[in-house]
């Protein structure tokens, strides 16, 4: 249930490859939905009592509530109903080595980069990725044969929403970033840190950022930008190795960067075809994880020169009235700040178009959203994408518009009422900009298909 989601689609496909009969429902069709249909799954919109009756196991996305019609039918029939993360944990049990990438920001890119490196290095693995890497699928399988799946390495994202990552018991774990992002699940940042600390507890190998407070107690390797040290000082971090990186502008392309990385006494210099220090940090994580799985540091780093990215992560999508159109999944103030900083490199003028994601997140971080977005001369806001939530008091687009007006009164805000309205307004304003950046994790991405008509 909710089979069109990135993580759900990958798990459904894995079950198909294992020989199971798979069905799936959702409220709308998308590319993942159609891919599963072609792969042999029985997918449909709405609710089907006859299919629920045949099911041996029912798996629901977190976006599908217990009050959903199909969930209610399954429970009434006495079916076993579990959530996505529970199926993920069952799948992970099939493998010898589980590599789990968690963290508030960046886990999809790190997972996709690591899969890219492993594939380039000839390593057999199965990867469960919460996005669509260019040239790979949400489920990527390399190796096996004779109808058998490889059972050595399982690489997966581990989402912190509702502490779902705690269902996994990884052999290698990465915590890419620690930030407050789910106010409906965590009371404060201290709770978030405790959850990640529990995630890495007793893990044989843990990789974290140097800035995060977990590392002195639990980490074995920290990722550090040039000149930054592990928190706590050498005495407390005697067990901690360091993967250090530094970035430089690329002479080959304005939207690329040169990264120099040092790990285990090896030094590698490579071109990363994406701007922004957050991408360089993600690359360092991926190299460190791949190296722990047997890939050489230089080999791993050099392979990232051919990494083509992930859909909705700084995805260039042609032009709109002379301005380049870029889509990014950023839906948290920290992510938006990083995405816009990367897009504005070289002095580019960027029009930010943002769709808030969930009322609770918008309400909890409304001043941070206002500061980041209001730092521009102009911003376009869409109605909140509710996702798993119902409309609530506070956290609306109107609230965010008022907060931007309070924090940054010089910023002009246009509040669109629909995707069509958004596109019409952007077409009028695009000629004043070098780039239009569409930000958000909701259906704002549907605008991409409409750009062909512009």
N, C-alpha and C positions, 0 to 999 in steps of 0.2 A: 504494500500500500504506500503510494507516493513513489512509485517505481521510476518516475522520470527524473528524480533527483540524482546528482552526480554519484554520490556514494552508494545509493540504493541500486542504481543501474549497474554499477560495477559488481556488486554482490550478486545480483540476479544473474548476470552473465557468467560469473564464476560457478554458480549452482548449475547452470546449463552445461558448462564444460565438464562438470562432475557427473553429468548424466541424469540430473534431476528433471522432473517435469516442473516447469516454472510458469506461473501466471503473474500478472501485475496490473494494478489499477492506478489511475491518477485523475486529476480534474481537468487536465489539458494535455494535448499532444506536444511533444518537442522532439529534437533530434535523437535524444537518448531513448525515448519511447519507441520511435520508429526503428532504431538500431536493434532493440531487443526483439521487436516483431520479426525483423529479417533474420535474427539469430535463432528463432524458433520458439520464443516465449509467446504465450497467449495474453496479450495486453489489451486493455479496454478502458473506456472512460466510465466513471460512475461506480455503481455497485452491482455485483452479480452473485446472487445467493447460490446458484448452482456451482460456481467455481469455488466459493468458500467451503461448500459442503465437501468438495473433493480434496481440499488441502490437508496435508499432514502437518504443516507448520505455517503459521501466519506471522509475517514480519511487517511492522509498521514504521514508517519514518516518524521522526519527532514532530514533524509538521502535521501528522495525522492524529487527532485527539482520540481519547478513549470513547468519546461520545459519537464518533464517526459511525455511519450506518453499517459499514462492512465490519468494523471492529465489534460493534454490538452484536451483529449476526454471528461472528466467529465465537465470541464469548458465550453466547446463548447455545451454540452447538457444542460447547465443551472443547473447542480447539485451543491448542497452545499458542498464545500470542506473545511475541517478544518484540523488542525494539531493534533498530538497525545495529546499534553498537553491540548488542548481545549476539547477533548473527556474525558480526565481524570477529568477535572473540572466538566463536566456534570454528570459523574458518582458519583463524591463526593457529589453532591447535594442530592443524594438519602439517605444519612446517617445522623444520629443524631450527631455523633462526628467524626470529621476528624482529624487524626493524620498524619502530613506531616514531613518527614525526608529529609532535604536538607543539602547542604554543598558540598564542592569541593571534599573531599575524605571521604570514609567510609560509605556513606549513604546506600548502598546495604547491607552491613554487619549489620549495626545497625537495619535496617528494618527487616532483616531476624531474627536477635536475638530477637527483640521485638515480632515478630510473634511466635517464638519458646516459649518464656515465656508465652504469652497469651494462647497459645494452652495447654501448660503444666498446667496452672492455671485454665483451664476450662472456659475461657472467650470466648464468641461468637464474631466473627469479620470477616471481609473480608480484605485481604492484597494484595496489588499490589506491587510486588517486581521486581526490575530491574536486577535480576540475578536468578540463579536456586539453591535455598537452598537444601541441601541434606535432603531427606525425606519430602520435601514440594514442591509445584509448584510455578511458577511465580505468579500465582493467587492462594491464599490459602483461603479457605472458611471453617469456623467452626461455626456450629449452623444453625439456620433456621429450615426448615422442612416443610413437606407437599407441596413441590415444591416452597417454599418461601426462599429467601435469607435473612440472618440477616441484619438488617438495623441500628444497633446500632453504631458499631465502624468500620470506614474505615481507614486502615493503608496504607500509600503510600509513595513512594519516590517522591521527588519534585526536578526535575533537574534544575540547574541554567543556562543551555545552553540557550542563547538568552532570558534570564530572564523568562523562561517558568514557573518557580515555582510561579510567580506572578498571574497566572491564578487561583490558589487555595486560599481559605479563611479558613485556618485551625483553629480548636479550640485549638489544641496542636501542636506546631512546634518545631523542633530541627534543629539547624544549627551545624552540626558535625565538620566542619572545614571551614576556609575562606582562600582561596589561589587563585592566578591568574592561570587559566587553559584554558580559551577559548579566546585567543587573537583575534579571528575573531569576537568576540561579545563584549568584554570589552577592553577599552583603557588602563586601569591600575588597580592596586589593589584597589585604592580608589573607582573606579566605581563598583567593585565587592562588596566592603563593603556596599556601598549605596544600591545596589540591595538587599542584604540580610537584611539590615535594613528595607527596604520597605516590604520585605516578612514577617517579624515578627511584623511589626507595627500593633498595636491594637489587636494582638493575645492574647487570655486570658491566655495562659501559654506558655512560650518560654524557651527552654533549649539550652545553648551554652557552648562552652569551656571557661575556665577562661581566656585564653590568648587573646581571640578575643575582639576587641574594642567595639563591639556592646553591651556588657552585661550591662554596667552601665546605659544605656539609656532604653533598651528594654527588657532585660532578667528577668526572675523570678527565674531561677535556673541555676547555672553554674557547670560544670564538672571540677574538679580540681585534678591534681596529688598531691600526698602527699607533703606538704610543700609549695604549690603554692597558692597564694591568688587571689581573684577576682581583676581585674584591677580597679584602681581608689580609692581603699581603702574603709574602712568600711562605712564612711560617705556617699559616693556616692552609695554604694551598699547595703543600708539598706533593700531594698526590695528583695535582691537576696539570695536565699537559696543555699547551697553547697552540691553537691554529691562528696565526696572525695574518692579517691582510691589509693592504693599502690600495687606494685607487688613484688613477690619473686619467685626465681626459684622453680620449682616443684620437689619434691623428687620422684614422681611417674614416670615421663616421661621427657626426655630431651626437647621435643618439646611442653611441657605444661608449665603453670605458675600458681602460686597461687595468687589470688587477694583478697585483703581485702578492703571492701567498706563500707562507712558510709553515711547514708542518713536518714533524719528525726529522728535522735536519735537512729536509729537501725544500728547494725554492722553485716556484713555478710562476711564470709570467704569461698571461693570456688575455685575449680580447673577449669581453662579455658584450653581446649585442643588445644590451638594454641599459638605459641610464638610471641613476639613482644609487646611493650607497646601500640602500636596503637590498638591492639585487646582488651587490658584491658580497654582502653578509650572507645572503641565502646561498650564494655559490660556495662560500667557505664552509658552510654547514654540509652542503652536498659532497664536497671533496672529502671532508673529514669522515662522513658516513661511508662513502665508497671506499676510502682507504682502509677503514676498519673491516671491510669485507674483502680486502685483498687487492684492490686496484692501486697502482702506483700513484703517488701524488701528482707528478707531472702529467702522466697519462690522463688522470681524472680531470685535472684543471684544463688541459688543452682541449679535451672533448667538449667542454662547455662553450667553446667558440662557435660550435655548430648548433647549440641549443636554440630552438625557435620559439620558445615561450609557451604560455598556457592561455587558452581563451579567456578573455575578460581580465587579463593581467597585462596592463599596458598594451592592449591589442589595437594595432593600427587598422583602421577600417575604411580606407579611402578618404574622400574629401566631401565636404559639405559647403557649397558656395565659395570655394577657394581655400577654405581652412581644412587642415587635416583633422579627421575624426579619430579619436582614441577612446576606447572603452576600458574601464578599470573597475574591478570588483570592490574597491575600497568603500567601506561603509562605517568606518570608525574614524574619529578625528585624527588619530595617529596615522592611519593608513591614507587618509585623504591628504594630509600634509605632505607625506612622502611622495604620493603620486603626483600632486601638483608641482612640487619642487622639481621632480624629474622632468615633467612636461614643460616647465618654464625654463629649463636649461638653455643657455645661449641667448637669454633675453627674449625668449618667445612670449608673445601675448597669448594667454590662454583663457577661454571662457569656460567656467566650471558649471556643469549641469549635474545636479545632485538629487537622487531619490533616497530619502531617509528610509532606513530598514528597521522596522518594529517601533512601536510607540514607546516601549520601555527604554530602549537604547537612546532614542531621541530625547526623551525627558531626562534621563540620567546624566547625559553628557551635552546638554543643549548649549551651555556656555562655551564649551570647547569647540563644538561644531560651529558656533557663531564666530568665534575668534579666527578659526582656520578659514572658513568660507568668506567671512567679512573682510579679510585682508585684501580681497580683490576689489576692483572697481565695480564689478557686476557679477551677479550669480543668478542662476536659474534653479528654482526648487520645484520638485514634483510632489504629488501627494504621497504620504507615507505608504510604503509597501508593508502590509500588516504581517505577512508570513503566517506564523502559528498563532498570532494574537488577534484579539477582537479590539475594536475601537475603544479607547479608554480616555478618561479625562486627562488632558496633558499629553505632551509629546507629539503634537500634530505639526503639520507644515506651517500652519498659521502661527503657532507658538515659536517655531524656529525663525520665521520671518521677523516676528517682533523682537526676538532676542538679538538677531543680527542688527536690527535698527537701533537697539540700545547699546550694543557693544561697538558697532562700527557704523555710525549714522551716515557716513559718506558712501557706503556701498549700496548700489541700486539692486534691489531684489525683485525678480519677476517670479511669481508663483503660478505655475502652469496648472491646468485642471485635468489634463490628460496627456497621453503620449503624442497624440496628433497636435495638440496645442503646443507642446514642448517643441516639436520639430518645426512648426510654423514660426515660432518666435526665434529659434536658433537660426533658421534660414535668413531671417531679417538682420540678425546681428553678426553672423559668421564672418562677413567681409571685413569686419574691424579687428579680426583676430588671426593668429597664425594656426592655432589649434582650438578645437572644441573637445573638452574632455567630459565624457559621460560617466558619472561615478555612481556606484550603488550595486547592491546584490539582488535587487528585485527584477521586475520585468522591464526596466529601462533598457535592457539589452535587446529587446524587441525592436528598438529604434534602428538597430544595425541593418535589419532586412529592409527597412523603409528608405534607407539612404540610397538604394539603387534607383528609387523613383525621383530623387532630387536632381 
